[in-house]
């Protein structure tokens, strides 16, 4: 009987992973029975299935939400290389799905969206955006600090080598942004979506700019202000709780601006307005660096993804072409583009290492479910950057001054040693 059951399980998994060409893996069930994707090499990871229900869902019509939820509940566990598990998931999700499963997923997405509308208002309204940002960012800073490192920069780092430590790469990114803007002492600088104040502090501290940051996260604003006070930079650096659409009193005030990792929250329909406001905030001849993630045109937006459900409510990615079209239609001129896709994969791998290395400390500040959500989200994002489904772009824009950009012909100073 046992041999018959093993044979049936093996046939199901053989059929399920027919044509699979990713990293070698194994599956271990709740009773210790194990299946290997191949006997030709040792597995890079083992997927532990804790209940028969999860095995049945794998064999039926899984989607990324149900797989992610099984991981959160510990019904699925990953031993070994967590990054490789997404090749396995990609194979499962690429299988044809029944019309019933597709309909249920569509309904689930619609119900979740309707619930957010009733509770927080229309999609990408000021109130709903504030709620979405708070959902993601208003964790205790003590949760973020162990894996973000000294800079507290929660965005793509800039690596000179894959061996660079995270703090070194993040400091290099902050300096690169300021160099691309050619930030000068005394210039007025605005950071839209400033996080815990990392870039504003760097602009004020190293470049002596008059730096102003805005964020929708109350906790981020509080931490940023305490960091400014600790560094005694209050005379030239400030952070406030404010939406970019509530900056009328600042229009035309800034020589240089940046927005790092914020445009992902704006939404396609709101992008033209976002860039129009950015243009009006800049003085003629001013420069704006927009740093954000965009999806590949070949990677369609998901209506009910794990990230939308558990990480970034309402955070749909646009394509780079849509981003540029919105910027140019607002009257901004594209001066430079740099794709940092490989840098973000390296950044995310460092963050996952930090999450795993500090699991005991992080448990003091968030639940195990929250920890596992972040771990899965970070590792899955690294896999998506590696595949090229998404990329992160630094887009340098200027507001021409009667046709003049006031920028030098060459870019050598961006990369010259300090």
Secondary structure, 3 states (H helix, E strand, C coil): CHHHHHHHHHHHHHHHCCCCCCCCEEEEECCCCEEECCCCCCCCEEEEECCHHHHHHHHCCCCHHHHHHHHHCCCEEEEECHHHHHHHHHHHHCCCCCHHHHHHHHHHHHHHHHHHHHHHCCCCCHHHHHHHHHHHHCCCHHHHHHHHCCCCCCCCCCCCCCCCCHHHHHHHHHHHHHHHHCCCCCCEEEEECCCCCHHHHHHHHHHCCEEEEEECCHHHHHHHHHHHHHCCCCCCEEEEECCHHHCHHHCCCEEEEEEECCHHHCCHHHHHHHHHHHHHHEEEEEEEEEEEEEECCCCCCCCCCHHHHHCCCCCCCCEHHHHHHHHHHCCCEEEEEEECHHHHHHHHHHHHHHHHHCHHHHCCCCCHHHHHHHHHHHHHHHHHHHHCCEEEEEEEEECCECCECCCCCCCHHHHCCC
